[in-house]
Amino acid sequence: LGGPIEVADGGVESDLLPLIGRDVELETLTNLVKEAADGSGSIVTVVGAAGLGKTRLLQEVRAEAADAQVVVANCEPYESNTAYFALGQLVRNALGVHREDEDPPGKLTEILVNADPELAPWVPLVARVAGISMDPTPEVAALDAKFQETKTAEVIGDAMAATLDGTVLAFIDGAQWIDDASQSLLDHMIPTISAQPWVVVATSRVAPGDEDAQTLSLEPLGDEATTALAVAALGDEVLPAPVVDAIVSRSGGNPFFLLELVGSAAEGEAELPTSVEAAVAARIDHLQVRDRRLLGYAAVLGQQFSLDLMADALPDASVDD
């Protein structure tokens, strides 16, 4: 229900609760995937408040489109002013080129030129979006600044078309924090995306500024769906009907808050939390001291980080998977 979307070898997590109350939204997105497979791509933004299940919906779309290639970008609030932070992730993940590689410029050049030799003069434009340092070619150096964005969008589209096979799902999570350069490049690429078997799905807590942008709004779940989700979350656990009713009412149809409330009730809490913040704080209070310490360091490091970075931050403690 929250957190970054991950790309794992094993596919979508198997222990997720069933997606409840989002049949219409799921059908809309899976239809877009089917249309993309027929050559008609699209960009859509799934809009909803925190905890309404935007990420969970995308996980289900991914499961429904098991044959599609998935590339992911996770936007970060502290990177919202970093040019191409979001699109750079998509490009690197789509091409399989990463800044930690032994020779990123060489690898990028090899991949693109092998896919389409005509891309050779323009590889530095792709490298700039991907966040890979590379000297400009004479063609890029001679490109007038006012044409750079249009040409970059064209080259990125050509590079993706030359290297990606079949239907592609591109997920941009947390798009309320997307950097301006990525958003502008996406806008320039709309005609290209529309003509390719690609679906770009962004999740955001706020609606796009462009009134013509295709959006899909998530509303709080109704009582029936909220109750069904509570029952699914409880599993074999049985709570008195009045307690379940209180959980459903207090959650306000927010799936994340509902699951926190279910967890509190199942753990025997005397009183249900009154807010998401209170529910999370209560869970943190129950952690061991070492775990709370790890969580504190993780909060400073950000929403995404490597275990090696965590280990460096905690030189006196081991970090286990």
N, C-alpha and C positions, 0 to 999 in steps of 0.2 A: 504493500500500500504506500510505500514511501521509499526515499533514498534513490541513489542512482540506478539506472538500468545497467545491468551487467551483461556482457557477452561471454557465455561459458560453453565449453565443448559439449557438455552434456545436454544442451538445450535448456528450455524453460524449467525452472525449479518444479519438482514433482510434489513438494509438500505444501504448495500454496492452497489456501482455502478456495472453494469454488467462487467464481465471479457471479455475484448475485445482484439483480436489479439493474443491470447495464446491457440488457439484450439489444435494445435499439441502437445504442452507441456502438456496441460490438459489431452488429450487422452493418452499420454505416461504414465502419473502417474496413471490415473484411470485403465489402463490396468495392471499396476503393482499390484494395489489393487485387481483386479480380479484374477490375478495369485496367489496372496497370499491367497485368499479365497480358492483356490484349493490346498493349501499346499506348494506353492513355494514362499518363502519370498525373500526380496531383500533390499539392501541399495543403495540409490541414493542421489547425492548431486546436488541441483539446484544452479547453479552459475550465478551471475549477479551483475552488479554494483548497488550501492545504488539507490533506487527509481525506479528500473525496474519492481517491482511487484512480488518479490519472495514470500513475506508473503501473498499477495493477492491471488496468485496462490494456495498456500497451503490451504487457507480458502475455495477456490472453490473445491479443492480435498476433503476436509473434508465434504463439503455439498453433493458432489456426492456419498460419501461413508458413508451415514448417519447411517448405521447399525454397522459400525466399532467402536471399542473402541479407543479413542484418548488419548494419553499421550504426554505431552509437556515438553521440556526443552528449556530455553532461556539462551544462553551464554552471558557473560558479559566481556567487555575488561579488567576490573580490577579484574576479577576472573580467568583469563587465566592461572595463575600459581597455582590455588587451585585444588589439586588433586580430581578428580571425581566430580567437581562442576556440569558438564553437566549431566553425567550419574547418579549421585546421585539424581537429580531432577526426571529423568525418573523412577528410581526405586521407589522412595517415592510416586510419583504420581500413578504409576501402582499398587502398593500394598496398597495405601491408608494409609500409615504410615508417620507421619510428626514429626519433631523434637520438635514441640510445644505440642505434645500429652503428657498426664499425665505420661505414662510409655512407651516410644518408643521401648526400647529393648524387653520388655514383649509383646507388641502388635505385633512387628515384628516376634518374636519367635512363638507366637500363630498362626499367619496367615500362616507362612511357614510350621510349623509342622502339622497343620491341613490339609494343602494341600498335603504334602508329608512327612511322618515321617522320611524318610531317609535324609532329609535336616537338621535335628536337629543338628548334629555335626558341620555343616558348616554355621549356621546362622551368626556368627560373620564376615564372609567374606562378606555377603550381607550387614551387618550393616556398615562395613568399607566403602563400596562404597556409601551407603546411607547417610553417614555422621552422623551416630548414634553411640555414645560411648557404647562399650560393651566388657566385658572381654572375652578373647579367651577361647574356649573349649580345652581340651587336644589334640584333633585332629588338630585344627588350630595351636596350639602352637608347635606341632611336625612337621608341614608342612615345608619342606625345602624352603628357600626363593626363590630359582630359579624356584620352581614350583607354587609359590603363584599366579601369574597372570593367568597362564593357568587354575589352579583350580578355581580361582575366576570367570573367564569367564564361566567355566562349570557350577558352582553353580548358577550364576546369570541366565544363560539360563534355567537351571532346575527349578529355582524358578519362573521365568516368565511363563514357560510352564505349571507349576502346578497350577498357580493362575489366569492366563488370559484365557478367553474363546473367541472363534471366532477370527475374523480378527482384528488385532491391527495396528493402525497407530501411529508411534512414530515420532514426529516432533522435530528436533533440530534446533532452529532458531539462526542465527548469528554464524555459525560454524567456521568462520574465527578466532573466539576467543576460540574455544574449547580447554580445557586443555589437556595436553599430556597423562595423565593417562586415561581419558575418551576415547580419540582417540585410544590408544593402546588396551584398553579393547574391544572397538567396533571391531577393527581389529581381535582380537582373537575370537570374537563371530560370525564372518561371516558364518562359516559352520552351526552353530546353527540357526541363523536367516534364512538362505536359506531353512532350513527344517521345518520352522514354518509358520503359516499364519500371518506373520508380515511384515510390510513395514516400514523401517526407512528412513525418508526423512530429509536431512539436507539442510539448505540454507546457502550460503556463498558468500562473495564478491570475493573470490579467489578460484581457482581450487584446488582440493585435491593434496597433494604431490605424492600420489600413482597414477602412470599413468594408472594402470589397474582399478581404481575405476570408477564405473558407474556415469556419470555426465549428466546433462541436462542444457545446456547453454541458458540463456535468452539474447536476443539481443534487441536493441531499437525497438520500434514499427515503422512500416511503416507509411507513410503519411495518407493512407486511414484509418487505425486503429486508428491513433492518432486523426484524425478529428472526427471519430465516438465517441471516448471517450470524446472529448471536447464537442460535442453536447449532449451526455448523461449527462455530468457534469453540463451543463448549464440548463438542464430541461426546464422550461417555459421561462427562460431568453433568450432574443434574442440579439445577438451582430452583428454588421456589418460584412459582409463576409471578408473584408480586415483585420479586427481585429482577426477573427478566424484564417485566414491564417497566420497572424503574430505569433499568439500563437502556432500554430502547428509547424511552422518553428523554432521558438526560443526554443521550448521544446526539440528538438533533439530526439523525440520519447521516452523521459523519462516520464512515466506516473505520477510520483510524481510531477515533475517540471511542467508538463502540468496542473495538477489540481491547483497548486499554481498560475500559470499564469491565469487560468480561474477565480479563486477567485479574483485576483487583478483587472482583467478587469471588472468583474461583480460588483465590489465595486466602480467602476468609477475612478480607478487610472489613472492619466494622462499618465504615462509611465509604460511599462511593466518591471518587474524585469529582470536583465540580468543573474542571476544565482539563484540556489536553495537557497543559503545563503541569497542573497538579498531579495528573496521572503519571506523567513521565518522571516527575520529581519523586513520587512515591516509589517507583520502580528503582530509581537510582539509590534511594535510601536503603533498599534491601540488598544492594550489592556488597560484596566483600570490599575491604579497604583498598586492597591492591587493584581490584577491578574499577573502583571509583577513580583511583589515581590514573589508570590507563585511559579511562573515559575522559578525564580532564585534559590529558595530553592530546587525545584524539580530537577533542573539540577545538583546541588551538591549531592543530595541523590542518583542519578543514574537512570537507565532506568526503574527499578522496585522498588516499595516501598509501604508500607501500609499507609493508611490514618492515622493510629495511630502514625506512625513515623513522618509523616508530621505535625500532631497536636503537637507532642512533640517539633519539630523544630520551631514551631510558637506558643509559649505558650500564646501570647497575641491576637491570632486570631483563629476563628473557621474555620474548614475545612469541607465543605459540599460535599456530593456526587455529 
